[in-house]
């Protein structure tokens, strides 16, 4: 499947916001956004004009899409699925994205970024309800348990990431057993429990045109 293989820090600069695509580098002084807070390219430093309504909506969509590492077709499919569900479409969309297996692995602290989590899942380092799942887009249901495979429990990458988990900082809809290296999706996350600085309603407005 096609995927973005370019420098991800340019994506943060394009959105002029940290998307946390490089793990610990994003919170360190080495983050390019700390020194270059303008979009990449030869026109990045030029005076920018006021964005149109469409431009604002597009940037919000691109921001969320890039956070979760999705292509346009994949993202559009999630929107259409969210639209068919009961409730508020914008909240349904974020809920579906948060329940992806690669995102859950990232949220539990088994990986420093979603991009790394996707790679770990693809390489079969995790079990869901004791069954091997290597599909990053697998949608978890409340009660599902994600566990590091026994043969993968010595991976330095996972251990280094777990060391950075702070007590009391885990999201309320997740439960983590650090000793057993496993986590549980307790419930579907509400919008208030999803720590994203985005205006998801703009995405609905964009796709509804």
C-alpha positions as a Markdown table, in Angstrom:
| # | Residue | x | y | z |
|---|---|---|---|---|
| 1 | Unk | 0.0 | 0.0 | 0.0 |
| 2 | Unk | 1.2 | 3.5 | -0.8 |
| 3 | Unk | 2.5 | 5.6 | 2.1 |
| 4 | Unk | 4.3 | 8.9 | 2.8 |
| 5 | Unk | 8.0 | 8.3 | 3.0 |
| 6 | Unk | 9.2 | 11.9 | 3.0 |
| 7 | Unk | 10.6 | 13.9 | 5.9 |
| 8 | Unk | 7.7 | 14.0 | 8.4 |
| 9 | Unk | 9.0 | 17.2 | 10.1 |
| 10 | Unk | 8.0 | 19.1 | 7.0 |
| 11 | Unk | 4.5 | 18.0 | 7.6 |
| 12 | Unk | 4.5 | 19.7 | 11.0 |
| 13 | Unk | 6.0 | 22.8 | 9.5 |
| 14 | Unk | 3.3 | 22.9 | 6.8 |
| 15 | Unk | 0.6 | 22.8 | 9.4 |
| 16 | Unk | 2.6 | 25.2 | 11.6 |
| 17 | Unk | 1.8 | 22.9 | 14.6 |
| 18 | Unk | 3.5 | 19.9 | 16.2 |
| 19 | Unk | 1.8 | 16.7 | 15.0 |
| 20 | Unk | 4.1 | 14.5 | 17.2 |
| 21 | Unk | 5.3 | 12.3 | 14.3 |
| 22 | Unk | 8.9 | 11.8 | 15.5 |
| 23 | Unk | 8.4 | 10.7 | 19.1 |
| 24 | Unk | 10.7 | 12.3 | 21.7 |
| 25 | Unk | 12.3 | 14.6 | 19.0 |
| 26 | Unk | 9.0 | 16.6 | 18.9 |
| 27 | Unk | 9.4 | 17.6 | 22.6 |
| 28 | Unk | 13.1 | 18.4 | 22.4 |
| 29 | Unk | 15.0 | 21.5 | 21.2 |
| 30 | Unk | 16.0 | 19.5 | 18.1 |
| 31 | Unk | 12.4 | 19.8 | 16.7 |
| 32 | Unk | 12.7 | 21.8 | 13.4 |
| 33 | Unk | 9.5 | 23.7 | 14.3 |
| 34 | Unk | 11.4 | 25.4 | 17.2 |
| 35 | Unk | 13.7 | 27.1 | 14.7 |
| 36 | Unk | 11.6 | 27.2 | 11.5 |
| 37 | Unk | 8.0 | 28.1 | 12.5 |
| 38 | Unk | 7.1 | 28.8 | 8.9 |
| 39 | Unk | 6.0 | 26.4 | 6.1 |
| 40 | Unk | 8.7 | 24.6 | 4.0 |
| 41 | Unk | 9.6 | 25.6 | 0.5 |
| 42 | Unk | 10.9 | 28.8 | -1.1 |
| 43 | Unk | 7.7 | 30.6 | -0.5 |
| 44 | Unk | 7.4 | 29.6 | 3.2 |
| 45 | Unk | 8.8 | 32.8 | 4.6 |
| 46 | Unk | 6.8 | 35.1 | 2.4 |
| 47 | Unk | 4.0 | 37.3 | 3.7 |
| 48 | Unk | 0.9 | 35.1 | 3.9 |
| 49 | Unk | -2.6 | 36.4 | 3.0 |
| 50 | Unk | -5.8 | 35.6 | 4.9 |
| 51 | Unk | -7.0 | 32.1 | 4.2 |
| 52 | Unk | -10.3 | 31.4 | 2.7 |
| 53 | Unk | -13.0 | 29.4 | 4.4 |
| 54 | Unk | -12.1 | 26.4 | 2.2 |
| 55 | Unk | -8.4 | 26.8 | 3.0 |
| 56 | Unk | -9.1 | 26.8 | 6.7 |
| 57 | Unk | -11.2 | 23.6 | 6.4 |
| 58 | Unk | -8.6 | 21.9 | 4.2 |
| 59 | Unk | -5.8 | 22.6 | 6.6 |
| 60 | Unk | -7.8 | 21.2 | 9.5 |
| 61 | Unk | -8.5 | 18.0 | 7.5 |
| 62 | Unk | -4.8 | 17.7 | 6.4 |
| 63 | Unk | -3.7 | 18.2 | 10.0 |
| 64 | Unk | -5.8 | 15.3 | 11.4 |
| 65 | Unk | -5.1 | 13.0 | 8.4 |
| 66 | Unk | -1.3 | 13.5 | 8.9 |
| 67 | Unk | -1.5 | 13.0 | 12.6 |
| 68 | Unk | -2.9 | 9.5 | 12.1 |
| 69 | Unk | -0.7 | 8.8 | 9.0 |
| 70 | Unk | -3.6 | 8.2 | 6.6 |
| 71 | Unk | -3.9 | 8.6 | 2.9 |
| 72 | Unk | -6.8 | 10.7 | 1.5 |
| 73 | Unk | -8.9 | 7.7 | 0.4 |
| 74 | Unk | -8.4 | 6.0 | 3.8 |
| 75 | Unk | -9.4 | 9.2 | 5.6 |
| 76 | Unk | -12.5 | 9.7 | 3.4 |
| 77 | Unk | -13.6 | 6.1 | 4.1 |
| 78 | Unk | -13.4 | 6.8 | 7.9 |
| 79 | Unk | -15.5 | 9.9 | 7.4 |
| 80 | Unk | -18.2 | 8.1 | 5.4 |
| 81 | Unk | -18.3 | 5.3 | 8.1 |
| 82 | Unk | -18.6 | 8.0 | 10.8 |
| 83 | Unk | -21.4 | 9.6 | 8.9 |
| 84 | Unk | -23.4 | 6.4 | 8.8 |
| 85 | Unk | -23.2 | 5.9 | 12.5 |
| 86 | Unk | -25.6 | 7.4 | 15.1 |
| 87 | Unk | -24.4 | 10.5 | 16.9 |
| 88 | Unk | -22.3 | 13.5 | 15.9 |
| 89 | Unk | -20.3 | 12.7 | 12.8 |
| 90 | Unk | -17.2 | 14.7 | 13.9 |
| 91 | Unk | -16.9 | 12.9 | 17.2 |
| 92 | Unk | -17.6 | 9.5 | 15.5 |
| 93 | Unk | -14.7 | 10.2 | 13.2 |
| 94 | Unk | -12.2 | 10.9 | 15.9 |
| 95 | Unk | -13.5 | 7.9 | 17.9 |
| 96 | Unk | -12.9 | 5.6 | 15.0 |
| 97 | Unk | -9.3 | 7.0 | 14.5 |
| 98 | Unk | -8.5 | 6.6 | 18.2 |
| 99 | Unk | -9.7 | 3.0 | 18.2 |
| 100 | Unk | -7.2 | 2.0 | 15.5 |
| 101 | Unk | -4.8 | -0.6 | 16.8 |
| 102 | Unk | -1.7 | 1.4 | 15.9 |
| 103 | Unk | -3.1 | 4.4 | 17.8 |
| 104 | Unk | -4.0 | 2.3 | 20.8 |
| 105 | Unk | -0.4 | 0.9 | 20.9 |
| 106 | Unk | 0.9 | 4.5 | 20.8 |
| 107 | Unk | -1.6 | 5.8 | 23.4 |
| 108 | Unk | -0.6 | 2.9 | 25.8 |
| 109 | Unk | 3.1 | 4.0 | 25.5 |
| 110 | Unk | 4.4 | 0.9 | 23.7 |
| 111 | Unk | 5.7 | 3.1 | 20.8 |
| 112 | Unk | 7.0 | 6.7 | 20.8 |
| 113 | Unk | 4.9 | 7.7 | 17.8 |
| 114 | Unk | 2.0 | 6.4 | 15.7 |
| 115 | Unk | 4.4 | 5.8 | 12.8 |
| 116 | Unk | 6.5 | 3.5 | 14.9 |
| 117 | Unk | 3.4 | 1.8 | 16.4 |
| 118 | Unk | 2.2 | 1.0 | 12.8 |
| 119 | Unk | 5.6 | -0.6 | 12.0 |
| 120 | Unk | 5.5 | -2.7 | 15.2 |
| 121 | Unk | 2.0 | -3.9 | 14.6 |
| 122 | Unk | 2.8 | -4.8 | 10.9 |
| 123 | Unk | 5.8 | -6.8 | 12.2 |
| 124 | Unk | 3.5 | -8.9 | 14.4 |
| 125 | Unk | 4.7 | -7.8 | 17.8 |
| 126 | Unk | 1.3 | -7.5 | 19.4 |
| 127 | Unk | -1.7 | -9.7 | 20.2 |
| 128 | Unk | -5.3 | -8.7 | 20.5 |
| 129 | Unk | -7.3 | -10.9 | 22.8 |
| 130 | Unk | -4.4 | -13.4 | 22.5 |
| 131 | Unk | -4.8 | -13.5 | 18.7 |
| 132 | Unk | -2.0 | -12.2 | 16.4 |
| 133 | Unk | -3.1 | -9.1 | 14.5 |
| 134 | Unk | -0.8 | -7.3 | 12.1 |
| 135 | Unk | -3.3 | -4.8 | 10.7 |
| 136 | Unk | -2.6 | -1.3 | 12.0 |
| 137 | Unk | -6.1 | -0.2 | 11.0 |
| 138 | Unk | -7.8 | -2.9 | 13.0 |
| 139 | Unk | -10.6 | -1.3 | 15.1 |
| 140 | Unk | -10.7 | -2.3 | 18.7 |
| 141 | Unk | -13.9 | -2.7 | 20.7 |
| 142 | Unk | -14.4 | -2.0 | 24.5 |
| 143 | Unk | -13.0 | -4.8 | 26.5 |
| 144 | Unk | -10.3 | -5.8 | 23.9 |
| 145 | Unk | -6.9 | -6.4 | 25.3 |
| 146 | Unk | -3.7 | -5.5 | 23.5 |
| 147 | Unk | -0.6 | -7.4 | 24.6 |
| 148 | Unk | 3.0 | -7.4 | 23.6 |
| 149 | Unk | 3.9 | -10.9 | 22.2 |
| 150 | Unk | 6.1 | -12.9 | 24.6 |
| 151 | Unk | 9.0 | -13.1 | 22.0 |
| 152 | Unk | 8.8 | -9.3 | 21.6 |
| 153 | Unk | 8.9 | -8.3 | 25.3 |
| 154 | Unk | 12.7 | -7.8 | 25.2 |
| 155 | Unk | 12.5 | -5.2 | 22.4 |
| 156 | Unk | 14.6 | -2.2 | 23.5 |
| 157 | Unk | 12.3 | 0.1 | 21.5 |
| 158 | Unk | 9.2 | -0.9 | 23.5 |
| 159 | Unk | 11.0 | -0.7 | 26.8 |
| 160 | Unk | 12.5 | 2.7 | 26.1 |
| 161 | Unk | 9.0 | 4.0 | 25.2 |
| 162 | Unk | 7.4 | 2.6 | 28.2 |
| 163 | Unk | 9.9 | 4.2 | 30.5 |
| 164 | Unk | 8.5 | 7.6 | 29.5 |
| 165 | Unk | 5.0 | 6.8 | 30.6 |
| 166 | Unk | 4.1 | 9.0 | 33.5 |
| 167 | Unk | 1.8 | 7.8 | 36.3 |
| 168 | Unk | -1.6 | 9.3 | 36.1 |
| 169 | Unk | -1.1 | 10.5 | 32.5 |
| 170 | Unk | -2.8 | 7.6 | 30.8 |
| 171 | Unk | -6.1 | 8.4 | 29.1 |
| 172 | Unk | -9.2 | 7.5 | 31.2 |
| 173 | Unk | -10.6 | 5.1 | 28.6 |
| 174 | Unk | -7.5 | 3.0 | 28.6 |
| 175 | Unk | -6.0 | 0.7 | 31.3 |
| 176 | Unk | -2.3 | -0.3 | 31.3 |
| 177 | Unk | -0.6 | -3.2 | 33.0 |
| 178 | Unk | 3.1 | -2.2 | 32.7 |
| 179 | Unk | 4.3 | -5.5 | 34.4 |
| 180 | Unk | 2.3 | -7.6 | 32.0 |
| 181 | Unk | 3.0 | -5.3 | 29.1 |
| 182 | Unk | -0.6 | -5.2 | 28.1 |
| 183 | Unk | -3.4 | -2.7 | 27.9 |
| 184 | Unk | -7.2 | -2.7 | 27.7 |
| 185 | Unk | -9.7 | -0.5 | 25.9 |
| 186 | Unk | -12.1 | 0.2 | 28.7 |
| 187 | Unk | -14.7 | 2.2 | 26.7 |
| 188 | Unk | -15.2 | 4.2 | 23.5 |
| 189 | Unk | -13.5 | 7.6 | 24.0 |
| 190 | Unk | -15.6 | 10.7 | 24.2 |
| 191 | Unk | -14.4 | 13.9 | 22.5 |
| 192 | Unk | -13.5 | 15.5 | 25.9 |
| 193 | Unk | -11.2 | 12.5 | 26.6 |
| 194 | Unk | -9.3 | 12.8 | 23.3 |
| 195 | Unk | -6.3 | 15.2 | 23.6 |
| 196 | Unk | -6.2 | 16.7 | 20.2 |
| 197 | Unk | -6.1 | 20.4 | 19.4 |
| 198 | Unk | -8.2 | 20.3 | 16.3 |
| 199 | Unk | -11.6 | 21.5 | 15.2 |
| 200 | Unk | -13.1 | 18.4 | 13.7 |
| 201 | Unk | -16.3 | 20.1 | 12.8 |
| 202 | Unk | -14.4 | 21.9 | 10.0 |
| 203 | Unk | -13.7 | 18.5 | 8.4 |
| 204 | Unk | -17.4 | 17.7 | 8.3 |
| 205 | Unk | -18.1 | 21.1 | 6.7 |
| 206 | Unk | -15.4 | 20.4 | 4.1 |
| 207 | Unk | -16.7 | 17.0 | 3.1 |
| 208 | Unk | -20.3 | 18.1 | 3.2 |
| 209 | Unk | -19.9 | 20.6 | 0.3 |
